[in-house]
Amino acid sequence: MKIRAIFLSLIFTLLFSENTNSQSIQGSNTLTSLELLKDFEVLKGVLLKYHPGLYRFQDSVTIQKHFDNLQQELNHDMPISEAYLLFSKFTAKLKCGHTFCSYYNQSGTTKDLLFNKNDKVPFTFFLFDKRIFVEKNVSDNELLKQGTEVLAINNVPVSTIIDTLIQDTKGDGNNNLKRLNDLNLSGLGKFEAFDIFYPLLFQNNGDTYSLEIKQPDQNNTLQINVKAINRTERLALIEKKYGKQPSTYDDLWSFKLLNNETGYLKIGTFVTNKLTIDWKKFLNKIFDELNENNIQNLIIDIRGNEGGDDEVNLVLGKMLAKKQIEFPAFKELLRYEKVSDEFRPYLNTWDNSFYDRSGKVIAQENGYYSWKKDRGNSIIKQNSKAFQGNTYLLVDAANSSATFFLTAGLKQNKIATIIGSETGGNLKGTNGGQLFFLWLPNSKIEIDIPLIGYYPLTEQPDKGINPDVEIPLAISDILSSKDKVLETTLELIKNK
């Protein structure tokens, strides 16, 4: 099996982010219990018939309890906001990082009702040990300076807020590192989990937020009020105050020589369909420069990169294959051969072949299907023109899909020294590669449903990948903008 293009659902949902097939929800924005229970039956049927990893992390009894609880919760009339939360909480319980009520795919009406209001906090932040620290402040209150810790919002402790939000945040298995990473708030891009779920779960009365804060190097706490804002306005104020921010996918790719011995390649996304640069030529030029200048060390930084097009793994792998690279082997399993007429009206995707696998799959005794044609393990043969120096891969909890597999492949073959913190994703495997976009008939809420389950050949722990060199981060390093991971890497290079 060649490694399938295990696209992070972000890629696929972005392709359909302006989906016009979804009709607006009812004008009252209120859904009856009968409408919601119909949506529930469709969702349950699709998951049971087509989801390849429903029982990867939980047994059938537990999954049935999740279904029963959702059915009970939907047994009354409710607004679309409550329905969206309930469906999101349910999909999060499935512990599949590619199954969620996509922010990108919802109808324009739903986005306006739920996501685009003036109910966002007027600052960005990073999380450290379930604590919120201000990164950029665009409120009128200058007390909210960089590094200030927010202890409570509207009298609710931040730890309580994070523990609540994490229940609605997607992730693979019981690895919460990716979920916590997703709750950081950068203010960039179209949507972020904190902006989606916090206003829905902790509804604010009025247009201000009350904050309890503690400034850096201060022991006393302060109470301040800040005005709520919308996401577009916040980004405009960020750029006015802090300068131009990365606004395109191209901005997330860069390369520079740190000195005459070391090159630094930053790849912030594998979402290649959104790049305007020719990314393959970009990489070819870099590796030509490395070889022509006899550069001995290459740092590849994929921190913050969830994943995307798995072809990036293959292209990078070939350029690094000073010896043969064999990516970790997985069994690819599906749950169906052909989509039934009952559910076909609610499913959308980008390739019609996904609806009918006839002649391409073989039924297994356990109710799954495997590919009729064995696609084998993905092997990259030794490349005589590959980079011959030392490679260092910088990783963190964001790496959860294609970047997870890149980390696994380079570590398994000892092609690179892996440095940073434990990754997101899960060694027990993931679901993805192909998706159905499920449109619930009455609420018009869209839910991503992955179609291929990738199962390791041997039993693996329920966790991410540990780096070869793990760098514990201190809050002081982050507050001082000290990149301890990069500094440690450079020190390793120097000592080597």
Residue pairs with C-beta under 8 A, 6 or more apart in sequence:
1 329
1 330
1 332
1 371
1 374
1 375
1 376
1 377
1 378
2 375
2 376
2 378
3 310
3 313
3 314
3 327
3 378
3 405
4 310
4 332
4 375
4 433
4 452
4 454
5 309
5 310
5 311
5 433
6 307
6 310
6 401
6 402
6 405
6 430
6 432
6 433
6 454
7 307
7 308
7 309
7 310
7 401
7 402
7 432
7 433
8 98
8 270
8 271
8 306
8 307
8 308
8 400
8 401
8 402
8 432
9 97
9 98
9 100
9 102
9 432
9 435
9 448
9 450
10 104
10 271
10 306
10 307
10 308
11 271
11 273
11 308
11 309
12 350
12 435
12 437
12 448
13 102
13 103
13 104
13 105
13 437
13 448
14 104
14 271
14 273
14 274
15 273
15 350
16 104
16 105
16 348
16 350
16 437
17 104
17 105
17 190
19 105
19 107
19 348
19 437
19 446
21 348
21 439
22 105
22 106
22 107
22 110
22 439
22 444
22 446
23 107
23 444
24 107
24 108
24 109
24 444
25 31
25 80
25 107
25 109
25 110
25 113
25 443
25 444
29 79
29 80
29 113
30 77
30 78
30 79
30 80
31 77
31 78
31 79
31 80
31 83
31 442
31 443
32 77
33 74
33 75
33 76
33 77
35 442
35 443
36 74
36 78
36 83
36 442
36 443
37 71
37 74
37 75
38 441
38 442
39 74
39 83
39 87
39 440
39 441
39 442
39 443
39 445
40 70
40 71
40 74
42 343
42 346
42 438
42 440
42 441
43 87
43 438
43 440
43 447
44 67
45 342
45 343
46 343
46 346
46 347
46 436
46 438
46 449
47 54
47 94
47 449
48 54
49 335
49 336
49 340
49 343
50 335
50 336
50 339
50 343
50 436
50 449
50 451
51 94
51 96
51 99
51 335
51 431
51 449
51 450
52 333
52 334
52 335
52 368
52 431
52 450
52 451
52 452
52 453
53 96
53 429
53 430
53 431
53 450
53 453
54 63
54 94
54 96
55 63
56 95
56 96
56 173
56 428
56 429
56 431
56 453
56 455
57 95
57 172
57 173
57 174
57 428
57 462
58 94
58 95
63 94
66 90
66 93
66 94
69 90
70 86
70 87
70 90
73 86
74 83
74 86
78 86
80 110
80 113
80 114
80 443
80 445
81 113
81 114
81 200
83 443
83 445
84 101
84 110
84 114
84 200
84 443
84 445
85 168
85 197
85 200
85 201
87 101
87 440
87 443
87 445
87 447
88 100
88 101
88 168
88 197
89 167
89 168
91 99
91 100
91 101
91 170
91 447
92 100
92 167
92 168
92 169
92 170
92 171
95 171
95 172
95 173
95 174
96 170
96 172
96 430
96 431
96 450
97 170
97 171
97 172
97 178
97 400
97 401
97 424
97 425
97 426
97 430
98 170
98 401
98 430
98 431
98 432
98 435
98 448
98 450
99 170
99 431
99 447
99 448
99 449
99 450
100 170
100 447
100 448
101 445
101 446
101 447
102 437
102 446
102 447
102 448
103 115
103 190
103 191
103 196
104 190
104 191
105 437
105 446
105 448
106 114
106 115
106 444
106 445
106 446
107 444
107 446
109 444
110 444
110 445
114 196
114 200
115 191
115 195
115 196
115 231
116 230
116 231
116 232
117 199
117 230
118 207
118 228
118 229
118 230
118 233
119 199
119 204
119 228
119 230
120 195
120 199
120 228
120 229
120 230
120 231
120 234
121 153
121 185
121 198
121 209
121 226
121 228
121 229
122 137
122 138
122 139
122 226
122 227
122 228
122 229
122 234
122 237
123 134
123 135
123 136
123 137
123 138
123 139
123 144
123 226
124 134
124 135
124 136
124 185
124 186
124 187
124 234
124 238
125 132
125 133
125 134
125 135
125 150
125 184
125 185
126 132
126 133
126 135
126 184
126 185
126 478
127 133
127 162
127 180
127 181
127 183
127 184
128 473
128 475
128 478
129 475
130 158
130 159
130 162
130 163
130 180
131 149
131 158
131 159
131 475
132 149
132 150
132 158
132 162
133 147
133 148
133 149
133 150
133 475
133 478
133 479
134 144
134 145
134 146
134 147
134 148
134 149
134 150
135 146
135 186
136 146
136 187
136 238
136 241
136 242
137 144
137 145
137 146
137 148
138 229
138 234
138 237
138 238
138 241
139 226
139 227
140 226
140 227
141 224
141 225
141 226
143 213
143 215
143 222
143 224
144 211
144 213
144 224
144 226
145 215
145 216
146 479
147 215
147 216
147 479
148 213
148 214
148 215
148 216
149 213
149 214
149 215
150 158
150 211
150 212
150 213
151 157
151 158
151 212
151 213
151 214
151 221
152 158
152 211
152 212
153 161
153 202
153 209
153 210
153 211
153 212
154 202
154 204
154 209
154 210
155 210
155 212
156 202
161 198
161 202
162 180
162 183
164 201
164 202
165 183
165 193
165 194
165 197
165 198
165 201
166 176
166 179
166 180
166 183
168 193
168 197
168 201
169 179
169 182
169 183
169 193
169 197
170 179
170 182
171 178
171 179
171 182
171 400
171 424
172 178
172 400
172 424
172 425
172 426
172 428
172 430
173 426
173 428
173 462
173 463
174 462
174 463
175 422
175 424
175 425
175 426
175 462
175 463
175 464
177 397
177 421
177 422
177 423
177 424
177 464
178 397
178 398
178 400
178 424
178 425
178 464
180 397
181 396
181 397
181 398
181 424
182 192
182 193
183 193
183 194
184 192
184 194
185 192
185 194
185 195
186 192
187 231
187 234
187 235
187 238
187 245
188 235
188 245
188 246
188 247
191 231
195 231
204 228
207 227
207 228
208 225
208 226
208 227
208 228
209 225
209 226
209 227
209 228
210 223
210 224
210 225
211 223
211 224
211 225
211 226
212 221
212 222
212 223
213 221
213 222
213 223
213 224
214 220
214 221
214 222
215 222
216 479
229 237
235 245
238 245
239 245
246 252
246 268
248 274
248 276
249 269
249 271
249 274
249 275
249 276
250 275
250 276
250 277
251 268
252 266
252 267
252 268
252 269
252 305
253 266
253 267
253 268
253 269
253 275
253 277
253 279
253 282
254 265
254 266
255 263
255 264
255 265
255 266
255 282
255 286
256 263
256 264
257 263
257 264
257 289
257 293
257 295
258 264
258 299
258 490
260 293
260 295
261 295
261 296
261 297
261 493
262 295
262 296
262 297
262 298
262 299
262 490
262 493
263 286
263 289
263 290
263 295
263 297
263 298
263 299
264 299
264 301
265 286
265 298
265 299
265 300
265 301
266 301
267 300
267 301
267 302
267 305
267 312
268 302
268 304
268 305
269 305
269 306
269 308
270 305
270 307
270 308
270 309
270 310
270 312
270 313
270 402
270 403
271 308
271 309
272 279
272 308
272 309
272 311
272 312
273 309
279 312
280 315
283 315
283 316
283 319
284 319
287 319
287 387
289 295
290 298
290 387
290 389
291 385
291 387
291 388
295 389
296 389
296 390
297 389
297 390
297 391
297 392
297 493
298 387
298 389
298 390
298 391
298 392
299 392
299 394
299 486
299 489
300 316
300 391
300 392
300 393
300 394
300 416
301 394
301 486
302 393
302 394
302 395
302 399
302 403
302 406
302 407
303 394
303 395
303 396
303 398
303 399
303 420
303 485
304 396
304 398
305 398
305 399
305 403
306 398
306 399
306 400
306 401
306 403
306 424
307 399
307 400
307 401
307 402
307 403
307 404
308 401
308 402
309 402
310 402
310 405
312 402
312 406
313 327
313 402
313 405
313 406
313 409
314 378
314 380
316 406
317 325
317 327
317 380
317 406
317 409
317 410
317 415
318 380
318 383
318 386
319 383
319 386
319 387
320 386
320 387
320 391
320 410
320 415
320 416
321 380
321 381
321 382
321 383
321 386
321 415
322 382
322 383
322 386
322 387
322 388
322 415
323 382
323 413
323 415
324 379
324 380
324 381
324 382
324 413
325 379
325 380
325 409
325 410
325 413
325 415
326 377
326 378
326 379
326 380
326 409
326 412
326 413
327 377
327 378
327 379
327 380
327 405
327 408
327 409
327 412
328 405
328 408
328 409
328 412
328 456
329 377
329 456
329 457
330 429
330 454
330 455
330 456
330 457
331 370
331 454
331 455
331 456
331 457
332 370
332 371
332 375
332 433
332 452
332 453
332 454
332 455
333 364
333 368
333 369
333 370
333 452
333 453
333 455
334 357
334 361
334 368
334 369
334 370
334 451
334 452
334 453
335 367
335 368
335 369
335 453
336 357
336 369
337 356
337 357
337 358
337 361
337 363
337 369
338 355
338 356
338 357
338 358
339 347
339 355
339 356
344 355
345 441
346 438
346 439
346 440
346 441
347 355
347 436
347 437
347 438
347 439
347 449
348 436
348 437
348 439
349 355
349 434
349 435
349 436
349 437
351 434
354 434
354 436
354 451
357 369
359 372
360 371
360 372
360 373
361 369
361 370
361 371
361 372
362 369
362 370
362 371
362 372
363 369
364 370
368 453
390 417
390 493
390 496
391 410
391 415
391 416
391 417
392 416
392 417
392 419
392 489
392 492
392 493
393 406
393 407
393 410
393 416
393 417
393 418
393 419
394 419
394 420
394 485
394 486
394 489
395 403
395 407
395 418
395 419
395 420
395 421
395 423
395 465
395 467
396 420
396 421
396 423
396 485
397 421
397 422
397 423
397 424
397 464
398 424
399 406
399 407
399 423
399 424
399 425
399 464
399 465
400 423
400 424
400 425
400 430
400 464
401 425
401 430
401 432
403 423
404 423
404 424
404 425
404 430
404 464
404 465
407 418
407 423
407 465
408 465
409 415
410 416
410 418
411 418
411 465
411 468
417 468
417 469
417 492
418 465
418 467
418 468
418 469
419 467
419 468
419 469
419 471
419 485
419 488
419 489
419 492
420 467
420 469
420 470
420 471
420 485
421 467
421 470
421 471
421 473
421 485
422 463
422 464
422 465
422 466
422 467
422 470
423 464
423 465
423 467
424 464
425 464
425 465
426 462
426 463
426 464
427 456
427 460
427 461
427 462
427 463
427 464
427 465
428 456
428 460
428 461
428 462
429 453
429 454
429 455
429 456
429 460
430 454
431 450
431 451
431 452
431 453
431 454
432 450
432 452
432 454
433 450
433 451
433 452
433 454
434 450
434 451
434 452
435 448
435 449
435 450
435 451
436 448
436 449
436 451
437 446
437 447
437 448
437 449
438 446
438 447
438 448
438 449
439 445
439 446
440 446
440 447
469 488
469 492
471 484
471 485
471 488
473 484
473 485
474 484
476 482
477 484
